[in-house]
Each structure stands twice: as structure tokens, then as C-alpha cells.
Amino acid sequence: MDVEAVIAGVLAGDRRAVARAISLVEDDDPGLEALSAGIYAQTGRAATVGLTGAPGVGKSTLATELVRAEREADRSVAVLAIDPTSPYTGGALLGDRVRMQEHATDPGVFIRSMATRGHLGGMALAAPEAVRVLDAAGYDEVIVETVGVGQAEVDVAAATDTAIVVLAPGMGDAVQMAKAGILEIADIFVVNKSDRDGAGEVVREIRQMLHLGAARAWDPPILQTSALEHDGVAELRASIAEHRSYLQDSDELRAKRRARLLREVEGLAAARFRVRVAAALADDAALADELEARRIDPYRAAAMLTE
């Protein structure tokens, strides 16, 4: 693949080039470094929003409604639907073609489902680069939807400017949410399908859990929506805008993005180092013999490899 042509296409906003660039990211292609270097200076302009929550809470419907609202405001939107375990599942955004059909042919909307495939650092490192591709292509807003509320999904959602945690009545999210650490990364809580019984109880549970946690400068709002009925989406969009204003006014946006970049560099370096250490261990039969014979311990072996 001609990476220079892909870079030029991405910067020109060409949809095919953007799709090819994201494929390079998924596959950890040898041209990925050149791609990153070629687009990096043109990034940092898009607003990024993360949507996470258990399957079935209505994240895709909510994303659809957010896209509609942004397009009505004449803003271009890219949606990256991520499933760390499978490239295409019913939980991924493109798994529901009917629901997204109205946006699929809109030139101001780009929709892509993404899986880890061969990326060295896994989804936590592949997602930020894919978001940068969409940013470089000129989209005003990038929505990242993850499937599930495990640690991988939390990491991806935390790699956005505004992280939204979506819950629904009867889903048993509270305990899972607390275990995954979502309380710490959520900037906005959304109780979707709020026309169902039990929505108020979910709101109370979140409020109690927030009350027990450490105080934060930004107090995450708890919103109720019914995305299928288009209820509450305007309030959600207003809360996203309010959070972004808070980040900009407090200079936290710059600090947050800086910290994310440093974590990403650390993760990339660690992933490459792990590969080198694994190769060194595979080639050093003598070291394995020493370990097996209990003549050296794992800590000493690790020190020998890193000295």
C-alpha cells in the first residue's frame, strides 16, 4: 500500500483513504509509523466523545441520535465502533445496519467498526491512532463506542475528551460498573430506556456510588434518556458541550490530552519492549535452564535482561 498516498488522502478528507488508514492501524502494518508521522501535526482539533456500557443498554441508538443532532448543527461526525473481542458483533454499531442507514450515505458522517486484529498494543493503543486518523481527516466530532464495561473498554473510553457511561434499568450494571472503575472515568452518566420501570432506582444507585467516591472538580451529571423516542438527547448534547467548556476554561483539556499522549507513548514502548524480551528469552536456552534448575530466580533473570 502507498502510505504517502493514504496520508494525502486522509488529510484531504477522502473516505477511502480514511478507511485504508484505519485498516493499517488495525493490522499494525509496517507503514503505521509513517502514517502517524504524516498526520500527527494536523490532529488535536476534533472533539472526542466516548460511549461505553454493557451490551443492550442502547449505546448504538444513542450514538445515532447524537449523530443526527450534530448533523442538524452542520457539524461533521465520525463514529468508531469498537469491539475488543470480535470484529463484527451485534453489539458493534455496524451490526445494526437498519438503525444507521439514514447516516450511512451522508457525506458528513463516517462510520467504521474496528477490532484489534494484529495491533501490537491491543485496542487501548489502536483506538487513539484510529481517532487521530479521523481527526486529521477533518471531522468536527469523533464518537467512540465500545462494547462492554471491562477494563479494555474503560481504557478506550477514557482516551476521549468526554467519557459517557450508558446504563439501563434491569441490566444489573451497578456492581459491574464499580468493579471496572467506570465511576472514575465517567464525565456523564446516561440512564437510557428511562421509560422503563426502575430508571429512577438506577439514578439513585449512581448518585449513592458517586457520593461514596472521592470529590471531583467536575460533578458528573446523571441524565435520563429514551433514545428510541428521541427523548433527552438534546440535554445530553448540552451536557457534552458544558463539559467541553469546563475542560477548556479550566485548562484541563490540554492537561488531559497531554497525559493521554504520555500514557500512549509509555504503552507503545512497553509493548515493543515485551516483544524484545520475549524474543531474547526464546533465544536464551541457558537462561531458561538456570531458571528451571533454580540457580537464579525470576527477578534476577528479569534484571539480567534489562541491565
C-alpha beads as a LAMMPS data file, in Angstrom:
LAMMPS data file: protein, C-alpha beads

307 atoms
306 bonds

1 atom types
1 bond types

-500.0 500.0 xlo xhi
-500.0 500.0 ylo yhi
-500.0 500.0 zlo zhi

Masses

1 110.0

Atoms # bond

1 1 1 0.000 0.000 0.000
2 1 1 1.257 3.503 -0.889
3 1 1 1.314 5.081 2.583
4 1 1 2.145 8.546 1.246
5 1 1 -0.954 8.408 -0.937
6 1 1 -3.024 7.292 2.053
7 1 1 -1.689 10.213 4.131
8 1 1 -2.513 12.694 1.383
9 1 1 -5.978 11.204 1.048
10 1 1 -6.650 11.330 4.793
11 1 1 -5.602 14.986 5.002
12 1 1 -7.866 15.725 2.038
13 1 1 -10.782 14.012 3.797
14 1 1 -11.056 11.184 1.273
15 1 1 -13.253 8.466 2.814
16 1 1 -11.497 5.563 1.078
17 1 1 -8.119 6.794 2.306
18 1 1 -9.506 7.129 5.834
19 1 1 -10.801 3.529 5.697
20 1 1 -7.417 2.288 4.449
21 1 1 -5.592 4.207 7.166
22 1 1 -7.729 2.640 9.893
23 1 1 -7.021 -0.790 8.389
24 1 1 -3.297 -0.028 8.733
25 1 1 -3.912 0.741 12.406
26 1 1 -5.924 -2.458 12.979
27 1 1 -3.274 -4.629 11.352
28 1 1 -0.281 -2.883 12.955
29 1 1 1.014 -2.519 9.403
30 1 1 4.721 -1.687 8.882
31 1 1 3.572 1.590 7.320
32 1 1 1.814 2.674 10.512
33 1 1 4.769 4.691 11.798
34 1 1 4.961 6.663 8.548
35 1 1 1.194 7.201 8.641
36 1 1 1.319 8.507 12.206
37 1 1 4.216 10.841 11.424
38 1 1 2.443 12.135 8.320
39 1 1 -0.836 13.084 10.003
40 1 1 0.165 13.916 13.577
41 1 1 0.744 17.646 13.078
42 1 1 -2.784 18.008 11.683
43 1 1 -4.541 16.481 14.699
44 1 1 -5.855 17.743 18.023
45 1 1 -8.776 19.711 16.614
46 1 1 -11.688 17.245 16.836
47 1 1 -13.849 16.912 19.922
48 1 1 -13.884 13.283 21.064
49 1 1 -16.674 11.531 22.933
50 1 1 -16.545 8.003 24.362
51 1 1 -19.683 5.896 24.811
52 1 1 -19.369 2.775 26.937
53 1 1 -21.754 0.461 28.748
54 1 1 -22.979 -3.108 28.831
55 1 1 -24.462 -4.656 25.652
56 1 1 -28.158 -3.916 25.322
57 1 1 -28.277 -0.524 27.042
58 1 1 -28.859 1.294 23.747
59 1 1 -25.445 2.843 23.028
60 1 1 -25.824 2.483 19.257
61 1 1 -29.241 4.126 19.273
62 1 1 -27.892 6.923 21.435
63 1 1 -24.917 7.348 19.089
64 1 1 -27.315 7.526 16.153
65 1 1 -29.285 10.297 17.837
66 1 1 -26.122 12.222 18.704
67 1 1 -25.009 11.994 15.073
68 1 1 -28.385 13.330 13.959
69 1 1 -28.113 16.259 16.376
70 1 1 -24.588 17.116 15.240
71 1 1 -25.575 16.996 11.578
72 1 1 -28.535 19.294 12.257
73 1 1 -25.953 21.696 13.717
74 1 1 -23.942 21.305 10.462
75 1 1 -21.043 19.520 12.163
76 1 1 -19.308 16.545 10.573
77 1 1 -19.135 13.369 12.667
78 1 1 -17.117 10.155 12.618
79 1 1 -18.204 7.105 14.607
80 1 1 -15.733 4.402 15.593
81 1 1 -17.478 1.294 16.965
82 1 1 -15.017 -0.887 18.837
83 1 1 -15.313 -4.490 19.963
84 1 1 -12.043 -5.731 21.519
85 1 1 -13.095 -9.382 21.208
86 1 1 -14.652 -9.649 17.771
87 1 1 -14.519 -7.594 14.588
88 1 1 -18.260 -7.572 13.985
89 1 1 -20.917 -8.416 16.545
90 1 1 -24.478 -7.439 17.197
91 1 1 -23.209 -5.022 19.819
92 1 1 -20.991 -3.146 17.396
93 1 1 -22.507 -0.130 15.710
94 1 1 -22.373 -1.570 12.204
95 1 1 -24.139 -4.673 13.485
96 1 1 -27.365 -2.731 13.149
97 1 1 -27.413 -1.541 9.532
98 1 1 -31.078 -0.582 9.630
99 1 1 -30.643 1.791 12.526
100 1 1 -27.674 3.599 10.950
101 1 1 -28.925 3.523 7.367
102 1 1 -30.042 7.143 7.455
103 1 1 -26.461 8.257 8.135
104 1 1 -24.588 5.722 6.013
105 1 1 -24.822 7.772 2.815
106 1 1 -24.343 11.180 4.458
107 1 1 -21.009 12.641 3.245
108 1 1 -20.684 14.432 6.580
109 1 1 -20.735 11.147 8.519
110 1 1 -18.125 8.385 8.575
111 1 1 -18.929 5.098 10.326
112 1 1 -16.415 2.339 10.978
113 1 1 -16.413 -0.836 13.044
114 1 1 -12.984 -1.768 14.353
115 1 1 -11.322 -4.731 16.062
116 1 1 -7.842 -5.297 17.441
117 1 1 -6.700 -7.846 14.861
118 1 1 -2.885 -7.637 14.774
119 1 1 -2.200 -4.434 16.671
120 1 1 0.775 -4.929 18.976
121 1 1 -0.600 -2.881 21.846
122 1 1 -4.191 -4.096 21.613
123 1 1 -7.243 -1.877 21.380
124 1 1 -6.104 0.564 24.069
125 1 1 -3.306 1.666 21.725
126 1 1 -5.011 1.074 18.377
127 1 1 -8.047 3.243 19.203
128 1 1 -6.165 6.530 19.828
129 1 1 -4.370 6.264 16.482
130 1 1 -7.640 5.497 14.674
131 1 1 -9.198 8.550 16.332
132 1 1 -6.245 10.648 15.141
133 1 1 -6.862 9.460 11.587
134 1 1 -10.460 10.689 11.811
135 1 1 -9.290 13.918 13.440
136 1 1 -6.753 14.511 10.641
137 1 1 -9.497 13.896 8.067
138 1 1 -11.279 16.980 9.399
139 1 1 -14.258 15.571 11.299
140 1 1 -15.556 18.009 13.902
141 1 1 -16.550 15.297 16.363
142 1 1 -15.426 11.694 16.807
143 1 1 -17.688 9.341 18.754
144 1 1 -16.038 6.164 20.051
145 1 1 -18.448 3.399 21.051
146 1 1 -17.173 0.374 22.958
147 1 1 -18.972 -2.891 23.659
148 1 1 -18.988 -3.887 27.318
149 1 1 -17.650 -2.373 30.538
150 1 1 -14.457 -4.369 31.064
151 1 1 -11.031 -2.829 31.621
152 1 1 -10.247 -2.665 27.890
153 1 1 -13.439 -0.737 27.194
154 1 1 -12.808 1.577 30.160
155 1 1 -9.322 2.338 28.824
156 1 1 -10.689 3.187 25.383
157 1 1 -13.495 5.386 26.736
158 1 1 -11.004 7.188 28.994
159 1 1 -8.944 8.040 25.899
160 1 1 -11.548 10.634 24.833
161 1 1 -12.274 14.192 25.962
162 1 1 -15.699 13.294 27.347
163 1 1 -16.475 9.785 28.567
164 1 1 -20.157 8.843 28.748
165 1 1 -21.302 5.760 30.645
166 1 1 -24.655 4.403 29.461
167 1 1 -26.835 2.252 31.711
168 1 1 -30.404 0.982 31.537
169 1 1 -32.989 -0.307 34.011
170 1 1 -32.868 -4.023 34.712
171 1 1 -29.364 -4.554 33.316
172 1 1 -27.599 -5.072 36.667
173 1 1 -24.898 -2.573 35.727
174 1 1 -24.075 -1.078 39.108
175 1 1 -21.784 -3.775 40.508
176 1 1 -20.041 -4.326 37.171
177 1 1 -19.605 -0.583 36.816
178 1 1 -17.975 -0.280 40.227
179 1 1 -15.626 -3.220 39.554
180 1 1 -14.473 -1.855 36.213
181 1 1 -13.642 1.558 37.647
182 1 1 -16.087 3.376 35.400
183 1 1 -17.053 5.693 38.233
184 1 1 -13.609 7.238 37.995
185 1 1 -13.602 7.811 34.235
186 1 1 -17.236 8.850 33.650
187 1 1 -17.820 12.517 32.855
188 1 1 -21.518 11.980 32.159
189 1 1 -23.869 9.170 33.200
190 1 1 -26.849 8.353 30.991
191 1 1 -29.695 6.121 32.100
192 1 1 -31.177 5.143 28.743
193 1 1 -34.520 3.418 28.184
194 1 1 -35.759 5.599 31.036
195 1 1 -39.374 4.973 30.017
196 1 1 -38.980 1.546 31.642
197 1 1 -39.655 0.768 35.292
198 1 1 -36.619 1.085 37.530
199 1 1 -34.936 4.061 35.838
200 1 1 -35.223 6.176 38.969
201 1 1 -33.638 3.408 41.024
202 1 1 -30.613 3.292 38.696
203 1 1 -30.227 7.072 39.047
204 1 1 -30.285 6.746 42.846
205 1 1 -27.686 3.947 42.770
206 1 1 -25.304 6.036 40.670
207 1 1 -25.804 9.049 42.920
208 1 1 -25.040 6.975 46.019
209 1 1 -21.913 5.492 44.463
210 1 1 -20.681 8.945 43.437
211 1 1 -21.337 10.211 46.953
212 1 1 -19.114 7.456 48.364
213 1 1 -16.286 8.232 45.942
214 1 1 -13.645 10.938 46.096
215 1 1 -14.711 14.519 45.380
216 1 1 -14.073 15.762 41.845
217 1 1 -13.795 19.229 40.341
218 1 1 -16.329 18.185 37.677
219 1 1 -19.515 16.706 39.125
220 1 1 -20.765 14.161 36.541
221 1 1 -24.417 14.811 35.678
222 1 1 -26.839 11.875 35.627
223 1 1 -29.211 12.156 32.686
224 1 1 -32.229 10.123 31.668
225 1 1 -32.878 9.420 28.002
226 1 1 -35.079 7.310 25.802
227 1 1 -33.107 7.329 22.569
228 1 1 -35.701 5.416 20.538
229 1 1 -38.214 8.118 21.417
230 1 1 -35.645 10.906 20.859
231 1 1 -36.118 11.990 24.483
232 1 1 -33.270 13.545 26.440
233 1 1 -30.775 13.683 23.547
234 1 1 -30.765 17.496 23.438
235 1 1 -29.968 17.564 27.158
236 1 1 -27.151 15.064 26.615
237 1 1 -25.670 17.149 23.815
238 1 1 -25.888 20.246 26.047
239 1 1 -24.065 18.382 28.839
240 1 1 -21.311 17.321 26.434
241 1 1 -20.893 20.961 25.360
242 1 1 -20.881 22.082 29.006
243 1 1 -18.204 19.536 29.883
244 1 1 -16.067 20.625 26.955
245 1 1 -16.378 24.269 28.022
246 1 1 -15.348 23.266 31.542
247 1 1 -12.283 21.444 30.178
248 1 1 -11.249 24.413 28.069
249 1 1 -11.885 27.055 30.729
250 1 1 -10.025 25.111 33.419
251 1 1 -7.148 24.182 31.051
252 1 1 -7.934 20.559 31.903
253 1 1 -8.428 19.730 28.219
254 1 1 -4.761 20.436 27.499
255 1 1 -3.641 18.584 30.646
256 1 1 -5.901 15.614 29.901
257 1 1 -4.680 15.274 26.318
258 1 1 -1.050 15.671 27.368
259 1 1 -1.422 12.900 29.979
260 1 1 -3.116 10.652 27.388
261 1 1 -0.256 11.115 24.940
262 1 1 2.325 10.265 27.586
263 1 1 0.374 7.123 28.569
264 1 1 0.164 6.141 24.915
265 1 1 3.916 6.541 24.398
266 1 1 4.529 4.521 27.554
267 1 1 2.190 1.791 26.323
268 1 1 3.768 1.650 22.876
269 1 1 7.265 1.490 24.337
270 1 1 6.224 -1.213 26.817
271 1 1 4.575 -3.282 24.050
272 1 1 7.733 -3.139 21.933
273 1 1 9.908 -3.956 24.919
274 1 1 7.777 -7.006 25.718
275 1 1 8.322 -8.298 22.190
276 1 1 12.088 -7.852 22.506
277 1 1 12.197 -9.558 25.903
278 1 1 10.101 -12.476 24.608
279 1 1 12.497 -12.870 21.667
280 1 1 15.522 -12.729 23.991
281 1 1 14.022 -15.408 26.251
282 1 1 13.244 -17.631 23.282
283 1 1 16.854 -17.386 22.114
284 1 1 18.464 -17.879 25.522
285 1 1 18.144 -21.559 26.372
286 1 1 20.878 -21.207 29.020
287 1 1 18.810 -18.688 30.954
288 1 1 15.798 -20.995 30.845
289 1 1 17.978 -23.851 32.118
290 1 1 19.229 -21.713 35.014
291 1 1 15.692 -20.778 35.953
292 1 1 14.453 -24.352 35.726
293 1 1 17.358 -25.585 37.861
294 1 1 16.530 -22.913 40.467
295 1 1 20.055 -21.463 40.217
296 1 1 18.631 -17.994 39.520
297 1 1 15.243 -16.567 40.383
298 1 1 12.823 -14.720 38.042
299 1 1 13.715 -11.310 39.494
300 1 1 17.415 -11.851 38.775
301 1 1 16.598 -13.143 35.288
302 1 1 14.500 -10.046 34.586
303 1 1 17.313 -7.831 35.836
304 1 1 19.776 -9.586 33.525
305 1 1 17.527 -8.875 30.549
306 1 1 17.062 -5.214 31.396
307 1 1 20.536 -4.221 32.601

Bonds

1 1 1 2
2 1 2 3
3 1 3 4
4 1 4 5
5 1 5 6
6 1 6 7
7 1 7 8
8 1 8 9
9 1 9 10
10 1 10 11
11 1 11 12
12 1 12 13
13 1 13 14
14 1 14 15
15 1 15 16
16 1 16 17
17 1 17 18
18 1 18 19
19 1 19 20
20 1 20 21
21 1 21 22
22 1 22 23
23 1 23 24
24 1 24 25
25 1 25 26
26 1 26 27
27 1 27 28
28 1 28 29
29 1 29 30
30 1 30 31
31 1 31 32
32 1 32 33
33 1 33 34
34 1 34 35
35 1 35 36
36 1 36 37
37 1 37 38
38 1 38 39
39 1 39 40
40 1 40 41
41 1 41 42
42 1 42 43
43 1 43 44
44 1 44 45
45 1 45 46
46 1 46 47
47 1 47 48
48 1 48 49
49 1 49 50
50 1 50 51
51 1 51 52
52 1 52 53
53 1 53 54
54 1 54 55
55 1 55 56
56 1 56 57
57 1 57 58
58 1 58 59
59 1 59 60
60 1 60 61
61 1 61 62
62 1 62 63
63 1 63 64
64 1 64 65
65 1 65 66
66 1 66 67
67 1 67 68
68 1 68 69
69 1 69 70
70 1 70 71
71 1 71 72
72 1 72 73
73 1 73 74
74 1 74 75
75 1 75 76
76 1 76 77
77 1 77 78
78 1 78 79
79 1 79 80
80 1 80 81
81 1 81 82
82 1 82 83
83 1 83 84
84 1 84 85
85 1 85 86
86 1 86 87
87 1 87 88
88 1 88 89
89 1 89 90
90 1 90 91
91 1 91 92
92 1 92 93
93 1 93 94
94 1 94 95
95 1 95 96
96 1 96 97
97 1 97 98
98 1 98 99
99 1 99 100
100 1 100 101
101 1 101 102
102 1 102 103
103 1 103 104
104 1 104 105
105 1 105 106
106 1 106 107
107 1 107 108
108 1 108 109
109 1 109 110
110 1 110 111
111 1 111 112
112 1 112 113
113 1 113 114
114 1 114 115
115 1 115 116
116 1 116 117
117 1 117 118
118 1 118 119
119 1 119 120
120 1 120 121
121 1 121 122
122 1 122 123
123 1 123 124
124 1 124 125
125 1 125 126
126 1 126 127
127 1 127 128
128 1 128 129
129 1 129 130
130 1 130 131
131 1 131 132
132 1 132 133
133 1 133 134
134 1 134 135
135 1 135 136
136 1 136 137
137 1 137 138
138 1 138 139
139 1 139 140
140 1 140 141
141 1 141 142
142 1 142 143
143 1 143 144
144 1 144 145
145 1 145 146
146 1 146 147
147 1 147 148
148 1 148 149
149 1 149 150
150 1 150 151
151 1 151 152
152 1 152 153
153 1 153 154
154 1 154 155
155 1 155 156
156 1 156 157
157 1 157 158
158 1 158 159
159 1 159 160
160 1 160 161
161 1 161 162
162 1 162 163
163 1 163 164
164 1 164 165
165 1 165 166
166 1 166 167
167 1 167 168
168 1 168 169
169 1 169 170
170 1 170 171
171 1 171 172
172 1 172 173
173 1 173 174
174 1 174 175
175 1 175 176
176 1 176 177
177 1 177 178
178 1 178 179
179 1 179 180
180 1 180 181
181 1 181 182
182 1 182 183
183 1 183 184
184 1 184 185
185 1 185 186
186 1 186 187
187 1 187 188
188 1 188 189
189 1 189 190
190 1 190 191
191 1 191 192
192 1 192 193
193 1 193 194
194 1 194 195
195 1 195 196
196 1 196 197
197 1 197 198
198 1 198 199
199 1 199 200
200 1 200 201
201 1 201 202
202 1 202 203
203 1 203 204
204 1 204 205
205 1 205 206
206 1 206 207
207 1 207 208
208 1 208 209
209 1 209 210
210 1 210 211
211 1 211 212
212 1 212 213
213 1 213 214
214 1 214 215
215 1 215 216
216 1 216 217
217 1 217 218
218 1 218 219
219 1 219 220
220 1 220 221
221 1 221 222
222 1 222 223
223 1 223 224
224 1 224 225
225 1 225 226
226 1 226 227
227 1 227 228
228 1 228 229
229 1 229 230
230 1 230 231
231 1 231 232
232 1 232 233
233 1 233 234
234 1 234 235
235 1 235 236
236 1 236 237
237 1 237 238
238 1 238 239
239 1 239 240
240 1 240 241
241 1 241 242
242 1 242 243
243 1 243 244
244 1 244 245
245 1 245 246
246 1 246 247
247 1 247 248
248 1 248 249
249 1 249 250
250 1 250 251
251 1 251 252
252 1 252 253
253 1 253 254
254 1 254 255
255 1 255 256
256 1 256 257
257 1 257 258
258 1 258 259
259 1 259 260
260 1 260 261
261 1 261 262
262 1 262 263
263 1 263 264
264 1 264 265
265 1 265 266
266 1 266 267
267 1 267 268
268 1 268 269
269 1 269 270
270 1 270 271
271 1 271 272
272 1 272 273
273 1 273 274
274 1 274 275
275 1 275 276
276 1 276 277
277 1 277 278
278 1 278 279
279 1 279 280
280 1 280 281
281 1 281 282
282 1 282 283
283 1 283 284
284 1 284 285
285 1 285 286
286 1 286 287
287 1 287 288
288 1 288 289
289 1 289 290
290 1 290 291
291 1 291 292
292 1 292 293
293 1 293 294
294 1 294 295
295 1 295 296
296 1 296 297
297 1 297 298
298 1 298 299
299 1 299 300
300 1 300 301
301 1 301 302
302 1 302 303
303 1 303 304
304 1 304 305
305 1 305 306
306 1 306 307
